[in-house]
Amino acid sequence: MVALSDRGIVAIGGEDRTSFLQGLVSNDVALATAGRVLFAALLTPQGKFLHAFHVVALGDRLLLDCEGGRRDDLIRRLRPYRLRSKVTLEDATDAWRVAALPGPAGPAAVGLDGAAAGDAVDHGGGRACVDPRLAALGARLLLPAETADATLAALGLPRLDADVYRDLRLRLGVPEDAADLALEKAILLENGFDEMNAVSWTKGCWMGQELTARTRYRGLVKKRLLPVRIEGAAPPPGTPLTLGPDGPDAGEMRSSLGDRGLALVRLEALAAVGSGAATIRAGEAVIHPTVPGWVRLSGTAA
């Protein structure tokens, strides 16, 4: 088990909570139930990334498991849209704890062996689910703070350092909030949000939908966030990628840990590497991208 102490919780209450969030975020909030946890994003009206979070329907509230250091910003951005809706917004971080149970043993430990991504059950006064982004990440728990330690201890699983979970996430190619997504610049389909079950193509309008839909239907995705192996010193996030030492733009580096990381890679550069015609570099480091099995490149534009 891994304690995710950097997470925050924003609680949305009131009888209009579902319809309020429905018109703002990328996923179908009506599908968040006791048996299902969602992953969703909040975008600018122009369709650029602002926040990503897990949506947990618990009791008479929707709990948004979000990036802890930016929870105040999330509340600030949601608040103007309340208008006359019967909705409350509050920071509930102190009342909850988030933990991950990575790997196949995680879901089994909470009664979700063989379950699909997003499947959930009540557990320890909170909610356990298979990570809605990707089942390979394991299980995720949202637990009341006062009993979280006891609930986790009862599972009998060893505690792991947070970097173990981070390494798994990077190897799988799953981004994490502002560390991997350029705020007010990133678009969902370049960063795997469709494959990570975060976008509903069937619900009504939501903020940023127009650009997201246009990107999909016109095949305008020319870059993809991919896991990479780093040969040499890890370059800092934002380092430009090039084809060869002085070649054309090949993308941009994101976060890393050791020799593993994420990078936004241009598809034409990926094709050049695949044909053996070039290598991708980030300064002095050589970057080796891979395409995990869950990522769909078909239908994108090179």
C-alpha positions in Angstrom: 0.0 0.0 0.0 1.1 3.5 -0.7 -0.2 6.6 1.2 -0.9 9.4 -1.3 -0.5 12.2 1.1 -0.3 14.8 -1.6 -3.9 14.5 -2.6 -6.7 16.9 -1.7 -10.4 16.4 -1.4 -13.0 19.0 -2.6 -16.6 18.2 -1.4 -19.6 19.2 -3.5 -22.9 19.1 -1.7 -26.4 20.2 -2.4 -29.3 18.8 -4.4 -27.9 20.2 -7.7 -24.4 18.8 -7.2 -24.6 16.3 -10.1 -26.2 18.7 -12.7 -23.8 21.5 -11.6 -20.7 19.4 -12.2 -22.2 17.7 -15.3 -22.0 20.8 -17.4 -18.4 21.6 -16.5 -16.3 18.4 -16.6 -15.3 15.9 -19.3 -17.0 12.8 -17.9 -20.6 11.8 -17.3 -21.0 12.6 -13.6 -24.4 10.8 -13.5 -22.4 7.5 -13.8 -20.6 8.1 -10.4 -22.4 5.7 -8.0 -21.6 3.5 -5.1 -20.4 0.9 -7.6 -18.4 3.2 -9.9 -15.7 5.9 -9.5 -14.9 8.2 -12.4 -11.9 10.1 -13.7 -12.6 13.5 -15.2 -11.0 16.8 -16.1 -11.9 20.5 -15.9 -10.9 22.5 -18.9 -10.8 26.1 -20.0 -13.7 27.2 -22.3 -11.1 26.9 -25.1 -10.5 23.2 -24.2 -7.2 23.4 -22.4 -6.3 21.5 -19.3 -6.9 22.9 -15.8 -7.5 20.1 -13.3 -7.9 16.3 -13.3 -9.6 14.4 -10.4 -11.4 11.2 -9.4 -15.1 11.7 -8.7 -16.4 9.6 -5.8 -20.2 9.7 -5.0 -20.4 9.1 -1.3 -23.6 9.8 0.7 -25.0 13.1 -0.3 -21.8 14.6 -1.7 -19.5 14.2 -4.6 -15.9 14.0 -3.4 -13.2 15.2 -5.9 -9.9 13.4 -5.2 -7.6 16.1 -6.7 -4.0 17.5 -6.6 -3.6 18.6 -3.0 -1.5 21.7 -3.7 -4.0 23.0 -6.2 -7.3 22.3 -4.4 -7.9 25.9 -3.6 -7.5 26.8 -7.3 -10.1 24.1 -8.2 -12.6 25.5 -5.8 -11.9 29.0 -7.1 -12.6 27.9 -10.6 -15.7 26.0 -9.8 -17.3 28.7 -7.6 -18.4 31.2 -10.2 -20.5 28.6 -12.0 -22.8 28.0 -9.0 -25.0 30.9 -9.9 -28.4 29.9 -8.4 -27.7 26.2 -8.2 -28.2 24.6 -4.8 -24.6 23.6 -4.4 -22.0 23.9 -1.7 -18.2 23.7 -2.2 -15.7 23.0 0.6 -12.2 21.8 1.2 -12.6 18.4 2.9 -9.0 17.3 2.8 -8.5 17.0 6.5 -11.4 14.6 6.8 -10.1 12.1 4.2 -7.1 10.0 3.3 -6.2 8.5 -0.1 -4.1 5.4 -0.6 -3.1 3.3 -3.6 -2.8 -0.5 -3.6 -0.6 -1.0 -6.8 -0.4 -4.1 -8.9 -2.8 -7.1 -9.1 -2.8 -7.8 -5.4 -4.5 -4.4 -4.7 -7.9 -5.0 -6.1 -8.0 -8.5 -4.6 -7.3 -7.1 -1.1 -10.5 -5.1 -1.2 -12.8 -7.6 -2.9 -12.3 -6.3 -6.5 -10.3 -9.2 -7.9 -11.0 -9.3 -11.7 -13.0 -6.1 -11.7 -12.8 -3.5 -14.4 -11.3 0.0 -14.2 -13.6 2.2 -12.1 -15.5 -0.6 -10.4 -16.0 0.2 -6.8 -17.2 -1.1 -3.4 -17.8 0.5 0.0 -14.8 -0.1 2.3 -13.9 1.1 5.7 -16.5 3.9 5.7 -15.2 5.1 2.4 -14.8 3.8 -1.1 -12.4 1.4 -2.7 -12.1 1.1 -6.5 -10.0 -0.3 -9.3 -8.2 2.8 -10.6 -10.6 4.3 -13.2 -7.8 5.5 -15.4 -6.1 2.1 -15.9 -6.7 -1.2 -14.1 -2.9 -2.0 -14.2 -2.4 0.8 -11.6 -4.2 -1.4 -9.1 -6.8 -0.2 -6.5 -7.4 3.2 -4.9 -9.0 3.9 -1.6 -10.7 7.0 -0.2 -11.0 6.6 3.6 -12.2 8.6 6.6 -9.1 10.2 8.2 -9.8 9.0 11.8 -10.0 5.3 10.8 -7.7 5.2 7.7 -4.6 3.8 9.4 -6.6 1.0 11.1 -8.4 0.1 7.9 -5.2 0.0 5.9 -3.4 -2.0 8.6 -6.2 -4.6 8.5 -5.4 -5.3 4.8 -2.1 -6.8 5.9 -0.2 -5.3 2.9 3.4 -3.9 3.2 3.7 -0.1 3.1 5.7 1.1 0.2 7.4 4.4 -0.6 5.5 6.8 -2.8 8.2 6.6 -5.4 7.3 2.9 -6.0 3.9 3.9 -7.1 5.3 6.8 -9.1 7.7 4.5 -10.9 4.7 2.2 -11.9 2.7 5.2 -13.1 5.6 6.4 -15.3 6.3 3.0 -16.8 2.6 2.7 -17.7 2.6 6.2 -19.2 -0.1 7.6 -16.9 0.2 11.4 -16.3 -0.3 13.1 -12.9 -1.8 16.6 -12.9 0.4 19.6 -13.3 3.6 17.6 -13.1 2.9 16.2 -16.6 0.2 18.4 -18.1 1.0 22.0 -19.1 -1.7 24.1 -17.4 -4.0 26.0 -19.9 -2.0 24.5 -22.8 -2.4 20.7 -22.8 -5.3 19.1 -24.6 -6.9 15.9 -23.4 -6.5 13.7 -26.4 -2.7 14.3 -26.6 -2.4 13.0 -23.1 -4.4 9.8 -23.1 -7.6 11.0 -21.3 -9.9 9.3 -23.8 -8.2 5.9 -23.2 -8.2 6.6 -19.5 -12.0 6.7 -19.5 -12.1 10.4 -18.7 -14.1 11.7 -21.7 -17.8 11.1 -22.4 -18.8 11.4 -26.0 -22.5 10.9 -25.4 -23.5 13.3 -22.6 -24.6 16.9 -23.2 -22.3 19.9 -23.6 -19.5 20.6 -21.1 -16.8 23.2 -20.9 -14.1 22.7 -23.5 -16.1 20.0 -25.4 -15.9 21.8 -28.7 -12.1 21.7 -29.1 -11.9 18.2 -27.6 -14.5 16.8 -30.1 -13.0 18.7 -33.1 -9.6 17.2 -32.2 -11.1 13.7 -32.2 -13.2 13.9 -35.3 -10.8 15.7 -37.5 -7.8 13.6 -36.5 -5.8 16.6 -35.3 -3.7 14.8 -32.6 -0.1 15.2 -33.7 1.7 14.5 -30.4 1.2 11.9 -27.6 2.3 11.7 -24.1 4.4 8.5 -23.8 6.5 6.6 -21.3 10.2 6.9 -22.1 13.5 5.4 -21.0 16.2 7.9 -20.4 19.8 7.2 -21.4 21.9 9.7 -19.5 21.1 12.3 -16.9 17.3 12.9 -16.6 16.4 16.2 -18.3 14.1 18.6 -16.3 10.5 19.0 -17.3 10.0 21.3 -20.2 13.3 20.3 -21.9 12.8 20.4 -25.7 13.2 17.1 -27.6 14.9 17.0 -31.0 15.6 14.4 -33.7 19.3 14.0 -33.3 21.5 16.6 -31.5 20.5 19.5 -33.7 17.4 18.2 -35.6 13.8 19.4 -35.8 11.4 19.6 -32.8 10.4 16.2 -31.5 8.4 17.2 -28.4 9.0 18.1 -24.8 10.1 16.3 -21.7 7.7 15.9 -18.7 8.4 14.4 -15.2 10.8 11.6 -14.6 12.2 9.3 -11.8 15.6 7.7 -12.4 15.8 6.5 -15.9 12.0 6.5 -16.5 9.8 9.4 -17.4 7.1 10.8 -19.6 7.5 13.0 -22.7 5.1 14.6 -25.2 6.4 13.2 -28.4 5.6 14.3 -31.9 4.2 11.4 -33.9 6.4 12.0 -37.0 9.4 11.8 -34.6 8.0 8.6 -33.2 7.7 7.2 -36.7 11.3 8.2 -37.5 12.6 6.5 -34.4 10.6 3.4 -35.2 12.1 3.1 -38.7 15.6 3.5 -37.3 16.1 6.8 -39.2 16.9 8.9 -36.1 17.1 9.1 -32.3 15.4 11.5 -30.0 17.5 13.6 -27.7 16.9 16.0 -24.8 20.1 17.9 -24.5 22.8 15.3 -23.8 20.3 12.5 -23.0 18.9 10.0 -25.4 15.1 9.4 -25.1 13.6 6.1 -26.0 9.8 6.3 -26.2 7.5 3.3 -26.1 3.8 2.9 -26.9 2.0 1.0 -24.1 -0.7 -1.4 -25.1 -3.5 0.8 -23.7 -2.6 3.8 -25.9 -4.4 4.0 -29.3 -2.5 5.9 -32.0 -4.9 5.0 -34.8 -6.9 7.8 -36.1 -4.4 10.5 -35.1 -2.7 12.7 -37.6 1.0 12.5 -38.1 
